[in-house]
Amino acid sequence: RNLALHHLLTNGVQLYAEKTDTSNTGVWVLNVEWRDEFAQNDEFEKISYDIEVFRTEKKMSVHNETIHVMPNKTTFYHWKWTSPIPLQCTSHSVRLRHRDQLYIGEWTPLYTYNGQDLNAVETIVYPYDQVFMVGSNITFCCIVETDSDAPVDPFPTPISNRTYITKPIHFDRPSESTSDIECKVNKSFSSGGASLFIGYPPDDQNLTCITRDLSSVECRWEKGRKTYLVVNRETKYKLNGSDCEFGQCVLREVIKQTTKQVTSWTLIAKNPLGVKTLTDTADPTHRVLMRAPIKISHVADARKVDLYWSWNEKNYASFQVICQENFSGEGLSSLVLVNLQPFTKYTARVRCGSYEHFYEWGDWSEITEFSTLEDIPEAVDVWIQYFEQNIYVLWKPLTEQQSHGIITGYNVTIGNTTERIGPNTQLCYKITLGKEKSDQIITVSANNSAGQSTPSTIIPSYPDNEVKISHIKNSNGGFEMSWEKYPNSTCGYVVEWFPTYKKKQCDVEWEKISECDSDACNTWNKSGTFVDGERYTVSVYACTNDAPKLLKRIEGYAVEQKPGKVQNLRGKNNDGNIVLSWDEVPLDLQKGFIQGYNVITLLSDSETFINMTKTKEREVNLKLDPGSYTFLVSAFTSKGGANINSIDEYSIVLSDNIVCNGTIVFIVDQMIAATIVGCSAAALVFIIITVLCYRKQKWLKKLLYPDIPEPKLAGKWITKGIYCTQMTEGYLKCEIQEVHSLEHPAMPESLHGLDLISSNSKVFPAHFYQNISESPVDISYDPVEKLTSILENPSYNLTMPEPVDVAQISDLTLEMQDAYLPAPNFVQNNLLVKDSESYKVIVPSCGLIKDFDGT
């Protein structure tokens, strides 16, 4: 039997590689087939075979295994083995032997599957251009051209004379690009390489098939995890055996709306790394996703609009549909939208679905635009303001949603008198009330093209003094109020607020709160509209059938800030203590409730801090040691003290009660003593200088103010002077008395008493001697000298022209000890001689007049 089995195995063993689409670039599975004619007659239920695999050239065993099979009536047996390296890398040999419980047969001869290393003509790497799953460990081999070639890393291990392998390489990341392995040969400098693709098998899921036109089926699904395989390696799809693409799988089917029709759909997703199969089963009429309506039109009213459309699918005409806004009907093609806002622009679109078996809403139609018509306005919100003994009615402008159109004006009615107010004027009106009760009812209404709003009525009163004003603190950016429910309230409550110290005409805010039974109607909270550091007055009124009833009033700050300056800081000395006092911060600059004052004491010279006193009063008594001090006073609120620019700072000399330089300074006895010593020293120096100047006065006079020499005439002269008196019509009369030298012979008696000006006098125009006193003036100078001075001629050696028919008179020589001769005051200030003008000069000489022109 052993011989027969050996013969059969020897002639019946076949080796072949498992064929794939990438067999030429790398194959791993080796198939072994053989037959055993005696197996069906074996007395045992199982047959065993030992199988061993070798790498042929090195005769290295790489795998051995014992398999157990059932006796095969066809006498054919099959075994496959997956190699850790591609079968192309080197030749592999297989041998078998039979084994049972009694005998172990002999090994068959080696059967060989030849590798590509036997006839390689170039350096090549296996595997190449293949796809592997992420996480794979791959061993590469490099086949060189000759036995003498040896590749460098990463191919360190030879498995045949011309084949070298790597250690298993781990690929843990997917990539849409290739991963390359290169093989370089040392001697021939030739090289080969391999490119791989690393990714995932298909992960498609959630197959759902629907119908859109009731005549075909569209199937859709989710791709799931990305495969990273591209370029003819991506996933291929088949739906019920028909090729399709993702998102475009459509099957034409006959769908009956009147009968139940359950259908199954199978999707196969396949790529080089695996296959995924998805199935879905449903009645297509229960999976209707309708297409969008077309040709949308409308007819609009003030508060509703009719929409119309068409369908582009004929099967929809008999299909029960429902459209949004809960309109339903067979082949529905119109609907009415109600409760719209008047005078408002709208955009609309329509989508529908199956009414009987709703699946999901279909596609939206294109957007259509329309506007509703105008309607009468809503009632205006009216309120009353009391400002400086006047009453004003105010109302808020209507919003677009309230006006229902374009406001054309307002009607204000007081009793039986109505006045029309334009839409662009201030929404505030000063009113004058009549004596009758009917004349004290005010109504306000708004108008547009559709008509007049319902009148809003209010009855004024003067409630300002009805309640006590309380302060609210820590408002946290707003105000919160609560009040007890008023039993006579018929229309809710009104909360009013305005800046306390900046109240203006028609500048007040209010908010109305509707009447209800819960406590929420008796509370009010407002924030975000108030100015930080601004004080507000907030009031609550009850709305009644009569005038509003003031219930509560508070004042406070939404957000407190640091205050401004205190005013009029002053101080005084009170028995050695300093008493400081000041006026409060102006109300509009307090910016919060004043909680107290900080009084800081500093040394004036060094600004050294002494102490700080806190007080709630506007006066403080400080006891200090002798010294010079500066006092700083500032108010503080819950946000802290005033900024440095808002701290009041003054000076005062307490001994004299004199204020200077903005800081209160306390000057003690030592400072007064130092001042007295300084002043005494200065007085002593002044006395010494005065004594020295008195003793040296002659020397100083000669040095600083020398004597001015007088004119000196040669010889001895007797002069009696010239006398001038004021005459009428602006003329002066001057008389010259005798003047002659004692050294010359006496004149003839006929000439004695003769004036130098003939007829004993000469009359001159008043402008010649301006401002001369009427009283005669005695002048002791020579007449010639006087007239020369009048003409402001500085020359004292006057050359006299020769007299005509007059006895020769000795020239009078005028001598001066100095070149300076001051002119008489009554002449020097009254004659103005201009340059380059002609004057006539009259020179008196011995009773005759000689005149000449000169420039």
Secondary structure in CASP SS format (residue, H / E / C, confidence):
PFRMAT SS
TARGET T0000
AUTHOR 0000-0000-0000
METHOD secondary structure of the structure
MODEL  1
R C 1.00
N H 1.00
L H 1.00
A H 1.00
L H 1.00
H H 1.00
H H 1.00
L H 1.00
L H 1.00
T H 1.00
N H 1.00
G H 1.00
V C 1.00
Q E 1.00
L E 1.00
Y E 1.00
A E 1.00
E C 1.00
K C 1.00
T C 1.00
D C 1.00
T C 1.00
S H 1.00
N H 1.00
T H 1.00
G C 1.00
V C 1.00
W C 1.00
V E 1.00
L E 1.00
N E 1.00
V E 1.00
E E 1.00
W E 1.00
R E 1.00
D C 1.00
E C 1.00
F C 1.00
A H 1.00
Q H 1.00
N H 1.00
D C 1.00
E C 1.00
F C 1.00
E C 1.00
K C 1.00
I E 1.00
S E 1.00
Y E 1.00
D E 1.00
I E 1.00
E E 1.00
V E 1.00
F E 1.00
R E 1.00
T C 1.00
E C 1.00
K C 1.00
K C 1.00
M E 1.00
S E 1.00
V E 1.00
H E 1.00
N E 1.00
E E 1.00
T E 1.00
I E 1.00
H E 1.00
V E 1.00
M C 1.00
P C 1.00
N C 1.00
K C 1.00
T C 1.00
T C 1.00
F E 1.00
Y E 1.00
H E 1.00
W E 1.00
K E 1.00
W E 1.00
T E 1.00
S C 1.00
P C 1.00
I C 1.00
P C 1.00
L H 1.00
Q H 1.00
C H 1.00
T C 1.00
S C 1.00
H E 1.00
S E 1.00
V E 1.00
R E 1.00
L E 1.00
R E 1.00
H E 1.00
R E 1.00
D C 1.00
Q C 1.00
L C 1.00
Y C 1.00
I E 1.00
G C 1.00
E C 1.00
W C 1.00
T C 1.00
P C 1.00
L C 1.00
Y E 1.00
T E 1.00
Y E 1.00
N C 1.00
G C 1.00
Q C 1.00
D C 1.00
L C 1.00
N C 1.00
A C 1.00
V C 1.00
E C 1.00
T C 1.00
I E 1.00
V E 1.00
Y E 1.00
P C 1.00
Y C 1.00
D C 1.00
Q E 1.00
V E 1.00
F E 1.00
M E 1.00
V C 1.00
G C 1.00
S E 1.00
N E 1.00
I E 1.00
T C 1.00
F C 1.00
C E 1.00
C E 1.00
I E 1.00
V C 1.00
E C 1.00
T C 1.00
D C 1.00
S C 1.00
D C 1.00
A C 1.00
P E 1.00
V C 1.00
D C 1.00
P C 1.00
F C 1.00
P C 1.00
T E 1.00
P E 1.00
I C 1.00
S C 1.00
N C 1.00
R C 1.00
T E 1.00
Y E 1.00
I E 1.00
T C 1.00
K C 1.00
P C 1.00
I E 1.00
H E 1.00
F E 1.00
D C 1.00
R C 1.00
P C 1.00
S E 1.00
E E 1.00
S E 1.00
T E 1.00
S E 1.00
D E 1.00
I E 1.00
E E 1.00
C E 1.00
K E 1.00
V E 1.00
N C 1.00
K C 1.00
S C 1.00
F C 1.00
S C 1.00
S E 1.00
G E 1.00
G E 1.00
A E 1.00
S E 1.00
L E 1.00
F E 1.00
I E 1.00
G E 1.00
Y C 1.00
P C 1.00
P C 1.00
D C 1.00
D C 1.00
Q E 1.00
N E 1.00
L E 1.00
T E 1.00
C E 1.00
I E 1.00
T E 1.00
R C 1.00
D C 1.00
L C 1.00
S C 1.00
S E 1.00
V E 1.00
E E 1.00
C E 1.00
R E 1.00
W E 1.00
E E 1.00
K C 1.00
G C 1.00
R C 1.00
K C 1.00
T C 1.00
Y C 1.00
L C 1.00
V C 1.00
V C 1.00
N C 1.00
R C 1.00
E C 1.00
T C 1.00
K E 1.00
Y E 1.00
K E 1.00
L E 1.00
N C 1.00
G C 1.00
S E 1.00
D E 1.00
C E 1.00
E C 1.00
F C 1.00
G C 1.00
Q C 1.00
C E 1.00
V E 1.00
L E 1.00
R E 1.00
E C 1.00
V C 1.00
I C 1.00
K C 1.00
Q C 1.00
T C 1.00
T C 1.00
K C 1.00
Q C 1.00
V C 1.00
T E 1.00
S E 1.00
W E 1.00
T E 1.00
L E 1.00
I E 1.00
A E 1.00
K E 1.00
N E 1.00
P C 1.00
L C 1.00
G E 1.00
V E 1.00
K E 1.00
T E 1.00
L E 1.00
T E 1.00
D E 1.00
T E 1.00
A E 1.00
D C 1.00
P H 1.00
T H 1.00
H H 1.00
R C 1.00
V E 1.00
L C 1.00
M C 1.00
R C 1.00
A C 1.00
P C 1.00
I E 1.00
K E 1.00
I E 1.00
S E 1.00
H E 1.00
V E 1.00
A E 1.00
D C 1.00
A C 1.00
R C 1.00
K C 1.00
V E 1.00
D E 1.00
L E 1.00
Y E 1.00
W E 1.00
S E 1.00
W C 1.00
N C 1.00
E C 1.00
K H 1.00
N H 1.00
Y H 1.00
A H 1.00
S H 1.00
F C 1.00
Q E 1.00
V E 1.00
I E 1.00
C E 1.00
Q C 1.00
E C 1.00
N C 1.00
F E 1.00
S E 1.00
G E 1.00
E E 1.00
G C 1.00
L C 1.00
S C 1.00
S E 1.00
L E 1.00
V E 1.00
L E 1.00
V C 1.00
N C 1.00
L C 1.00
Q C 1.00
P C 1.00
F C 1.00
T C 1.00
K E 1.00
Y E 1.00
T E 1.00
A E 1.00
R C 1.00
V C 1.00
R C 1.00
C E 1.00
G E 1.00
S E 1.00
Y C 1.00
E C 1.00
H C 1.00
F C 1.00
Y C 1.00
E C 1.00
W C 1.00
G C 1.00
D C 1.00
W C 1.00
S C 1.00
E C 1.00
I C 1.00
T E 1.00
E E 1.00
F E 1.00
S E 1.00
T C 1.00
L C 1.00
E C 1.00
D C 1.00
I C 1.00
P C 1.00
E C 1.00
A C 1.00
V C 1.00
D C 1.00
V E 1.00
W E 1.00
I E 1.00
Q E 1.00
Y E 1.00
F E 1.00
E C 1.00
Q C 1.00
N E 1.00
I E 1.00
Y E 1.00
V E 1.00
L E 1.00
W E 1.00
K C 1.00
P C 1.00
L C 1.00
T C 1.00
E H 1.00
Q H 1.00
Q H 1.00
S H 1.00
H C 1.00
G C 1.00
I C 1.00
I C 1.00
T C 1.00
G E 1.00
Y E 1.00
N E 1.00
V E 1.00
T E 1.00
I E 1.00
G C 1.00
N C 1.00
T E 1.00
T E 1.00
E E 1.00
R E 1.00
I E 1.00
G C 1.00
P C 1.00
N C 1.00
T C 1.00
Q C 1.00
L C 1.00
C E 1.00
Y E 1.00
K E 1.00
I E 1.00
T C 1.00
L C 1.00
G C 1.00
K C 1.00
E C 1.00
K H 1.00
S H 1.00
D H 1.00
Q H 1.00
I C 1.00
I E 1.00
T E 1.00
V E 1.00
S E 1.00
A E 1.00
N E 1.00
N E 1.00
S C 1.00
A C 1.00
G E 1.00
Q E 1.00
S C 1.00
T C 1.00
P C 1.00
S E 1.00
T E 1.00
I E 1.00
I C 1.00
P C 1.00
S C 1.00
Y C 1.00
P C 1.00
D C 1.00
N C 1.00
E C 1.00
V C 1.00
K C 1.00
I E 1.00
S E 1.00
H E 1.00
I E 1.00
K C 1.00
N C 1.00
S C 1.00
N C 1.00
G C 1.00
G E 1.00
F E 1.00
E E 1.00
M E 1.00
S E 1.00
W C 1.00
E C 1.00
K C 1.00
Y C 1.00
P C 1.00
N C 1.00
S C 1.00
T C 1.00
C C 1.00
G C 1.00
Y E 1.00
V E 1.00
V E 1.00
E E 1.00
W E 1.00
F E 1.00
P E 1.00
T C 1.00
Y C 1.00
K C 1.00
K C 1.00
K E 1.00
Q C 1.00
C C 1.00
D E 1.00
V C 1.00
E E 1.00
W E 1.00
E E 1.00
K E 1.00
I E 1.00
S C 1.00
E C 1.00
C C 1.00
D C 1.00
S C 1.00
D H 1.00
A H 1.00
C H 1.00
N H 1.00
T E 1.00
W E 1.00
N E 1.00
K E 1.00
S E 1.00
G C 1.00
T C 1.00
F C 1.00
V C 1.00
D C 1.00
G C 1.00
E C 1.00
R E 1.00
Y E 1.00
T E 1.00
V E 1.00
S E 1.00
V E 1.00
Y E 1.00
A E 1.00
C C 1.00
T C 1.00
N C 1.00
D C 1.00
A C 1.00
P C 1.00
K E 1.00
L E 1.00
L E 1.00
K E 1.00
R E 1.00
I E 1.00
E E 1.00
G E 1.00
Y E 1.00
A C 1.00
V C 1.00
E C 1.00
Q C 1.00
K C 1.00
P C 1.00
G C 1.00
K C 1.00
V C 1.00
Q E 1.00
N E 1.00
L E 1.00
R E 1.00
G E 1.00
K E 1.00
N E 1.00
N E 1.00
D C 1.00
G C 1.00
N E 1.00
I E 1.00
V E 1.00
L E 1.00
S E 1.00
W E 1.00
D E 1.00
E C 1.00
V C 1.00
P C 1.00
L H 1.00
D H 1.00
L H 1.00
Q C 1.00
K C 1.00
G C 1.00
F C 1.00
I C 1.00
Q C 1.00
G E 1.00
Y E 1.00
N E 1.00
V E 1.00
I E 1.00
T E 1.00
L E 1.00
L E 1.00
S C 1.00
D C 1.00
S C 1.00
E C 1.00
T C 1.00
F E 1.00
I E 1.00
N E 1.00
M E 1.00
T E 1.00
K E 1.00
T E 1.00
K C 1.00
E C 1.00
R C 1.00
E E 1.00
V E 1.00
N E 1.00
L E 1.00
K E 1.00
L C 1.00
D C 1.00
P C 1.00
G C 1.00
S C 1.00
Y E 1.00
T E 1.00
F E 1.00
L E 1.00
V E 1.00
S E 1.00
A E 1.00
F E 1.00
T E 1.00
S C 1.00
K C 1.00
G E 1.00
G E 1.00
A C 1.00
N C 1.00
I H 1.00
N H 1.00
S H 1.00
I C 1.00
D E 1.00
E E 1.00
Y C 1.00
S C 1.00
I E 1.00
V E 1.00
L C 1.00
S C 1.00
D C 1.00
N C 1.00
I E 1.00
V E 1.00
C C 1.00
N C 1.00
G C 1.00
T C 1.00
I C 1.00
V E 1.00
F C 1.00
I C 1.00
V C 1.00
D H 1.00
Q H 1.00
M H 1.00
I H 1.00
A H 1.00
A H 1.00
T H 1.00
I H 1.00
V H 1.00
G H 1.00
C H 1.00
S H 1.00
A H 1.00
A H 1.00
A H 1.00
L H 1.00
V H 1.00
F H 1.00
I H 1.00
I H 1.00
I H 1.00
T H 1.00
V H 1.00
L H 1.00
C H 1.00
Y H 1.00
R H 1.00
K C 1.00
Q H 1.00
K H 1.00
W H 1.00
L H 1.00
K H 1.00
K H 1.00
L H 1.00
L H 1.00
Y C 1.00
P C 1.00
D C 1.00
I C 1.00
P C 1.00
E C 1.00
P E 1.00
K E 1.00
L E 1.00
A C 1.00
G C 1.00
K C 1.00
W E 1.00
I E 1.00
T E 1.00
K C 1.00
G C 1.00
I E 1.00
Y E 1.00
C E 1.00
T E 1.00
Q E 1.00
M C 1.00
T H 1.00
E H 1.00
G H 1.00
Y E 1.00
L E 1.00
K E 1.00
C E 1.00
E E 1.00
I E 1.00
Q C 1.00
E C 1.00
V E 1.00
H E 1.00
S E 1.00
L C 1.00
E C 1.00
H C 1.00
P C 1.00
A C 1.00
M C 1.00
P C 1.00
E H 1.00
S H 1.00
L H 1.00
H C 1.00
G C 1.00
L C 1.00
D C 1.00
L C 1.00
I C 1.00
S H 1.00
S H 1.00
N H 1.00
S C 1.00
K E 1.00
V E 1.00
F E 1.00
P E 1.00
A H 1.00
H H 1.00
F H 1.00
Y C 1.00
Q C 1.00
N C 1.00
I C 1.00
S C 1.00
E C 1.00
S C 1.00
P C 1.00
V C 1.00
D C 1.00
I C 1.00
S C 1.00
Y C 1.00
D C 1.00
P H 1.00
V H 1.00
E H 1.00
K H 1.00
L H 1.00
T H 1.00
S H 1.00
I H 1.00
L C 1.00
E C 1.00
N C 1.00
P C 1.00
S C 1.00
Y C 1.00
N C 1.00
L C 1.00
T C 1.00
M C 1.00
P C 1.00
E C 1.00
P C 1.00
V C 1.00
D C 1.00
V C 1.00
A C 1.00
Q C 1.00
I C 1.00
S C 1.00
D C 1.00
L C 1.00
T C 1.00
L E 1.00
E E 1.00
M E 1.00
Q C 1.00
D C 1.00
A C 1.00
Y C 1.00
L C 1.00
P C 1.00
A C 1.00
P C 1.00
N H 1.00
F H 1.00
V H 1.00
Q H 1.00
N C 1.00
N C 1.00
L C 1.00
L C 1.00
V C 1.00
K C 1.00
D C 1.00
S C 1.00
E C 1.00
S C 1.00
Y E 1.00
K E 1.00
V E 1.00
I E 1.00
V E 1.00
P E 1.00
S E 1.00
C C 1.00
G C 1.00
L E 1.00
I E 1.00
K E 1.00
D E 1.00
F E 1.00
D E 1.00
G E 1.00
T C 1.00
END
